[in-house]
Amino acid sequence: MTPIAPRRPRRRGTTAALLLAAVTLLLTGLAPAAPALAEPPNEGSSTKLAQLRANLDSLAKGYLEAQATLEASQARQKTLTADLATAEADLVGLKKLVAVYAAEAYKTSRLGVISLMISGGEPGSLLQRASAMDRLTERDQSRLAALTRRQRDITDAKAALEAEIKTEQAALADMDKRKKAAEKALQAAVGGGTTSGYINPNSPLAKPAPRNSDGSWPSEKCSVDDPTTGGCITPRTLWAMKQAKAAGFNHYVSCHRDGGDGEHPKGRACDFAAGVSGFENRSASGANRTYGNELASFFIKNANRLGIMYVIWYCKIWVNGAWKSYSSAGSNCGDSPAGDHTNHVHVSVL
């Protein structure tokens, strides 16, 4: 099961328990840790942030769909190329056979039969030669018909391959256009340019989420139970969350949220706490920050396998294959742990 966030302490309690807690703090000299939040973090909302999310929702989705179209085209190209190679090999073989049959037909041609008739010979021999000639003629006609069909198949295959190439080029151009549009919209919304970010090339591989038979992503709605909140999420979001858990990322997770903008109400986003005890109102550091780094890297490496639109972590957002600076809180990085995403990793799924 997905880990549950720690419950908030109850207001009721005995005076002795409170005194005991106070004495314990005085004796140990330890300051109380920042409390873990039972509710998902309030990431904030503003016109600029709403515009950012709207841009990412449409443009990142278009980017991934174009990418899926390109990959499906490339897969069909590989199959078609293999079929074309087989057809060409068959064509070479048929040409050799036709040459052999032509030589045989020449030896048993009508001229040979007429010569036999003129020169005289056994009737059985004449009939055998005539029958052989008929069989060879019939076989030649069948082989030549097959050759013609194969030639036509090769021509059609080449035409189809050229069409696939054009489709691929168009998809690639559309992908590039959408990518540039998404980057431009992102920069206009948050004023952030390209920046560096942590990516671990050794992150584990996730099991790919189900796709349509042509390689495209199926359209999904908020239709399955969200095990983290009791709301609903899409099947692909649930898949991504389970893959993260299978890879060893087992801190608290919260996905569906009612109201607000972005993907949470649509069941297409999850927040993964960096802290072991849940969401904390402070920026992750030490082992918790390393956990967040590795989790973000996991989703980035498997973005194409899981249908990840973007990842937000520690004042940066990964979208369209690159890190961008992210300053939704309008302050220094970490001043707003929830808004700056320094206490949790946000993942949005197509």
C-alpha positions as CSV (number, residue, x, y, z in Angstrom):
1,M,0.0,0.0,0.0
2,T,1.1,3.6,-0.5
3,P,2.5,5.0,2.7
4,I,0.0,7.2,4.6
5,A,1.0,10.7,5.8
6,P,1.2,11.1,9.6
7,R,-2.0,12.2,11.2
8,R,-2.1,15.7,12.8
9,P,-1.9,15.5,16.6
10,R,-5.2,15.8,18.4
11,R,-6.1,18.8,20.4
12,R,-7.1,16.7,23.4
13,G,-4.4,15.5,25.7
14,T,-3.5,15.4,29.4
15,T,-1.5,18.1,31.1
16,A,1.0,15.5,32.3
17,A,1.7,14.4,28.7
18,L,2.4,18.0,27.7
19,L,4.6,18.6,30.7
20,L,6.5,15.4,29.9
21,A,7.1,16.4,26.3
22,A,8.3,19.9,27.4
23,V,10.7,18.3,30.0
24,T,12.0,15.9,27.4
25,L,12.8,18.8,25.0
26,L,14.6,20.7,27.8
27,L,16.6,17.7,28.8
28,T,17.7,16.7,25.4
29,G,18.3,20.3,24.1
30,L,16.6,19.4,20.8
31,A,14.4,21.8,18.9
32,P,11.1,20.4,17.6
33,A,11.3,19.2,14.0
34,A,9.1,20.8,11.4
35,P,5.8,18.9,11.5
36,A,4.8,16.6,8.7
37,L,1.7,17.6,6.8
38,A,-1.2,15.2,6.6
39,E,-2.6,17.2,3.7
40,P,-0.9,17.6,0.3
41,P,1.1,20.9,0.0
42,N,-0.6,24.0,-1.2
43,E,1.4,24.9,-4.2
44,G,-0.1,28.3,-4.5
45,S,-2.1,29.9,-7.3
46,S,-1.8,33.0,-9.3
47,T,-2.6,34.2,-12.8
48,K,0.9,33.5,-13.9
49,L,0.9,30.0,-12.4
50,A,-2.5,29.2,-13.9
51,Q,-1.2,30.3,-17.3
52,L,1.9,28.2,-16.9
53,R,-0.1,25.1,-16.0
54,A,-2.5,25.7,-18.9
55,N,0.4,26.1,-21.3
56,L,2.1,23.0,-20.1
57,D,-1.1,21.0,-20.1
58,S,-1.8,21.7,-23.8
59,L,1.7,22.1,-25.3
60,A,3.4,19.3,-23.4
61,K,0.6,17.0,-24.2
62,G,0.9,17.9,-27.9
63,Y,4.6,17.3,-27.7
64,L,4.2,13.8,-26.3
65,E,1.5,12.9,-28.8
66,A,3.7,14.1,-31.7
67,Q,6.5,12.0,-30.3
68,A,4.3,8.9,-30.1
69,T,3.2,9.5,-33.7
70,L,6.9,9.7,-34.8
71,E,7.8,6.5,-32.9
72,A,4.8,4.6,-34.4
73,S,5.9,5.8,-37.8
74,Q,9.5,4.7,-37.2
75,A,8.3,1.2,-36.0
76,R,6.2,0.8,-39.2
77,Q,9.2,1.9,-41.3
78,K,11.3,-0.9,-39.8
79,T,8.6,-3.5,-40.5
80,L,8.2,-2.2,-44.1
81,T,11.9,-2.1,-44.7
82,A,12.1,-5.8,-43.6
83,D,9.2,-6.7,-45.9
84,L,10.8,-4.9,-48.8
85,A,14.1,-6.7,-48.3
86,T,12.3,-10.0,-48.3
87,A,10.4,-9.1,-51.5
88,E,13.6,-8.0,-53.3
89,A,15.3,-11.3,-52.3
90,D,12.3,-13.3,-53.7
91,L,12.5,-11.2,-56.8
92,V,16.2,-12.2,-57.4
93,G,15.3,-15.8,-56.8
94,L,12.4,-15.7,-59.3
95,K,14.6,-14.2,-61.9
96,K,17.0,-17.0,-61.7
97,L,14.2,-19.6,-61.9
98,V,12.7,-17.9,-64.9
99,A,16.1,-18.0,-66.6
100,V,16.3,-21.8,-66.0
101,Y,12.8,-22.4,-67.2
102,A,13.4,-20.3,-70.3
103,A,16.4,-22.5,-71.2
104,E,14.3,-25.7,-70.6
105,A,11.5,-24.3,-72.7
106,Y,13.9,-23.5,-75.5
107,K,15.1,-27.1,-75.5
108,T,11.6,-28.5,-75.7
109,S,10.2,-25.8,-78.0
110,R,7.7,-26.3,-80.7
111,L,10.6,-26.3,-83.1
112,G,11.9,-29.4,-81.4
113,V,8.6,-31.1,-81.6
114,I,8.3,-30.3,-85.3
115,S,11.8,-31.6,-85.9
116,L,10.9,-34.8,-84.1
117,M,7.8,-35.2,-86.3
118,I,9.8,-34.6,-89.4
119,S,12.6,-36.9,-88.5
120,G,10.3,-39.5,-87.3
121,G,10.4,-41.1,-83.9
122,E,8.5,-43.1,-81.4
123,P,5.0,-41.8,-80.7
124,G,5.6,-42.2,-77.0
125,S,8.6,-40.0,-77.2
126,L,6.7,-37.4,-79.1
127,L,3.9,-37.4,-76.6
128,Q,6.3,-37.2,-73.6
129,R,8.0,-34.2,-75.1
130,A,4.8,-32.4,-75.9
131,S,3.5,-33.1,-72.4
132,A,6.8,-31.8,-70.9
133,M,6.5,-28.7,-73.0
134,D,3.0,-28.0,-71.8
135,R,4.0,-28.5,-68.2
136,L,7.0,-26.2,-68.6
137,T,4.8,-23.6,-70.3
138,E,2.2,-23.7,-67.5
139,R,4.9,-23.5,-64.9
140,D,6.6,-20.6,-66.7
141,Q,3.3,-18.7,-66.8
142,S,2.7,-19.3,-63.1
143,R,6.2,-18.2,-62.2
144,L,6.0,-15.1,-64.4
145,A,2.7,-14.2,-62.9
146,A,4.2,-14.5,-59.4
147,L,7.2,-12.4,-60.6
148,T,4.8,-9.7,-61.8
149,R,2.9,-9.7,-58.5
150,R,6.1,-9.5,-56.6
151,Q,7.3,-6.6,-58.7
152,R,4.0,-4.8,-58.1
153,D,4.3,-5.5,-54.3
154,I,7.8,-4.1,-54.3
155,T,6.6,-1.0,-56.1
156,D,3.7,-0.5,-53.7
157,A,6.0,-1.2,-50.7
158,K,8.4,1.5,-51.9
159,A,5.6,4.0,-52.4
160,A,4.3,3.2,-48.9
161,L,7.8,3.6,-47.4
162,E,8.1,7.0,-49.1
163,A,4.7,8.0,-47.6
164,E,5.9,6.8,-44.2
165,I,9.0,8.9,-44.5
166,K,7.0,12.0,-45.3
167,T,4.7,11.3,-42.4
168,E,7.7,10.9,-40.1
169,Q,9.2,14.2,-41.4
170,A,5.9,16.0,-40.8
171,A,5.6,14.6,-37.3
172,L,9.2,15.6,-36.6
173,A,8.6,19.1,-37.8
174,D,5.4,19.3,-35.8
175,M,7.2,18.0,-32.7
176,D,9.9,20.6,-33.1
177,K,7.3,23.4,-33.5
178,R,5.4,22.3,-30.4
179,K,8.6,22.0,-28.4
180,K,9.6,25.5,-29.3
181,A,6.1,26.8,-28.5
182,A,6.1,25.1,-25.1
183,E,9.5,26.5,-24.2
184,K,8.5,30.0,-25.4
185,A,5.2,29.8,-23.4
186,L,7.1,28.5,-20.3
187,Q,9.7,31.3,-20.4
188,A,6.9,33.9,-20.9
189,A,5.0,32.5,-17.9
190,V,7.8,32.2,-15.4
191,G,10.7,34.1,-16.9
192,G,13.0,31.1,-16.6
193,G,15.5,30.0,-19.1
194,T,17.3,26.7,-19.6
195,T,19.3,25.6,-16.6
196,S,21.2,22.6,-15.4
197,G,19.6,19.9,-13.4
198,Y,20.4,16.5,-11.8
199,I,19.7,13.5,-14.0
200,N,21.1,10.0,-13.1
201,P,21.7,7.9,-16.2
202,N,21.7,4.8,-14.0
203,S,18.1,5.3,-12.8
204,P,16.1,2.0,-13.0
205,L,13.9,1.4,-16.1
206,A,10.2,1.4,-15.6
207,K,7.8,-1.0,-17.3
208,P,6.2,0.8,-20.2
209,A,2.6,2.0,-19.7
210,P,0.1,0.4,-22.1
211,R,-0.3,2.1,-25.5
212,N,-2.6,1.7,-28.5
213,S,-1.6,-0.9,-31.2
214,D,-0.2,1.9,-33.4
215,G,2.0,3.2,-30.6
216,S,0.0,6.2,-29.6
217,W,-1.2,7.0,-26.1
218,P,-4.8,6.1,-25.4
219,S,-7.1,8.9,-24.1
220,E,-7.8,8.4,-20.4
221,K,-10.1,9.9,-17.9
222,C,-10.1,10.1,-14.1
223,S,-11.6,6.6,-13.8
224,V,-9.7,4.5,-11.3
225,D,-9.5,4.8,-7.5
226,D,-6.7,6.9,-6.2
227,P,-5.1,4.8,-3.4
228,T,-3.5,7.9,-1.9
229,T,-6.6,10.2,-1.4
230,G,-9.8,8.3,-2.0
231,G,-10.4,10.4,-5.2
232,C,-9.8,9.3,-8.7
233,I,-6.8,9.2,-11.1
234,T,-6.2,8.0,-14.6
235,P,-4.9,4.4,-15.2
236,R,-1.6,5.8,-16.6
237,T,-1.1,8.0,-13.5
238,L,-1.7,4.9,-11.3
239,W,0.8,3.0,-13.5
240,A,3.5,5.6,-13.1
241,M,3.0,5.8,-9.3
242,K,3.2,2.0,-9.0
243,Q,6.4,1.9,-11.1
244,A,8.0,4.4,-8.8
245,K,7.1,2.3,-5.8
246,A,8.4,-0.8,-7.5
247,A,11.7,1.1,-8.1
248,G,12.0,1.7,-4.3
249,F,10.5,5.2,-3.9
250,N,8.1,4.6,-1.0
251,H,7.7,7.9,0.7
252,Y,4.2,9.4,1.1
253,V,2.3,10.2,-2.2
254,S,-0.7,12.4,-2.8
255,C,-2.4,12.6,-6.2
256,H,-6.0,13.7,-6.6
257,R,-7.1,17.1,-5.3
258,D,-10.5,18.8,-5.7
259,G,-10.6,22.3,-7.1
260,G,-7.8,24.5,-8.4
261,D,-6.1,24.3,-11.8
262,G,-3.5,21.9,-13.1
263,E,-3.6,18.2,-13.4
264,H,-4.4,17.2,-9.8
265,P,-8.2,17.6,-10.2
266,K,-8.0,15.7,-13.5
267,G,-6.2,12.8,-11.8
268,R,-3.2,13.3,-13.9
269,A,-0.6,14.4,-11.3
270,C,0.9,13.2,-8.1
271,D,3.1,14.9,-5.4
272,F,5.8,12.7,-4.0
273,A,7.0,13.8,-0.5
274,A,10.8,14.2,-0.2
275,G,10.7,13.7,3.6
276,V,10.5,10.2,5.1
277,S,7.7,11.2,7.4
278,G,5.6,13.0,4.7
279,F,5.2,16.6,3.5
280,E,7.2,19.0,5.6
281,N,7.0,22.8,5.6
282,R,10.7,23.1,4.9
283,S,13.1,22.5,2.0
284,A,14.5,19.0,1.7
285,S,18.1,18.5,2.6
286,G,20.6,15.7,3.1
287,A,19.1,12.3,2.4
288,N,15.7,13.7,1.7
289,R,17.0,15.9,-1.1
290,T,19.0,13.0,-2.5
291,Y,15.7,11.0,-2.5
292,G,14.0,13.8,-4.4
293,N,16.9,14.1,-6.9
294,E,16.7,10.4,-7.6
295,L,12.9,10.3,-7.9
296,A,12.9,13.2,-10.3
297,S,15.6,11.5,-12.3
298,F,13.6,8.2,-12.4
299,F,10.6,9.9,-13.9
300,I,12.8,11.9,-16.4
301,K,14.6,8.8,-17.6
302,N,11.3,7.0,-18.0
303,A,9.3,9.9,-19.4
304,N,8.7,8.2,-22.7
305,R,7.8,4.9,-21.1
306,L,5.3,6.4,-18.6
307,G,3.9,9.3,-20.6
308,I,5.4,12.0,-18.3
309,M,4.6,15.6,-19.4
310,Y,6.8,17.4,-16.9
311,V,8.5,17.1,-13.5
312,I,8.9,19.9,-11.0
313,W,11.5,19.7,-8.3
314,Y,13.5,22.2,-6.3
315,C,12.8,25.4,-8.2
316,K,13.2,23.7,-11.5
317,I,10.9,22.1,-14.0
318,W,11.8,19.4,-16.5
319,V,9.8,19.7,-19.7
320,N,10.5,18.8,-23.4
321,G,13.8,17.2,-22.5
322,A,15.4,20.1,-20.6
323,W,15.5,21.7,-17.2
324,K,14.0,25.2,-16.8
325,S,14.1,27.5,-13.8
326,Y,10.8,27.6,-11.9
327,S,9.9,30.5,-9.6
328,S,6.2,30.2,-9.1
329,A,6.4,31.6,-5.6
330,G,8.0,34.8,-6.7
331,S,10.7,34.6,-4.0
332,N,14.1,33.1,-3.4
333,C,14.3,29.3,-4.0
334,G,13.0,27.6,-0.9
335,D,11.2,30.5,0.7
336,S,8.0,28.7,-0.1
337,P,8.7,24.9,0.1
338,A,5.4,23.9,-1.4
339,G,5.2,26.5,-4.1
340,D,8.9,26.2,-5.0
341,H,8.6,22.4,-4.8
342,T,11.5,22.0,-2.5
343,N,9.7,19.6,-0.2
344,H,8.1,17.4,-2.9
345,V,8.4,16.2,-6.5
346,H,5.5,17.0,-8.7
347,V,4.8,14.7,-11.7
348,S,2.2,15.3,-14.4
349,V,1.2,12.5,-16.6
350,L,-0.2,12.7,-20.2
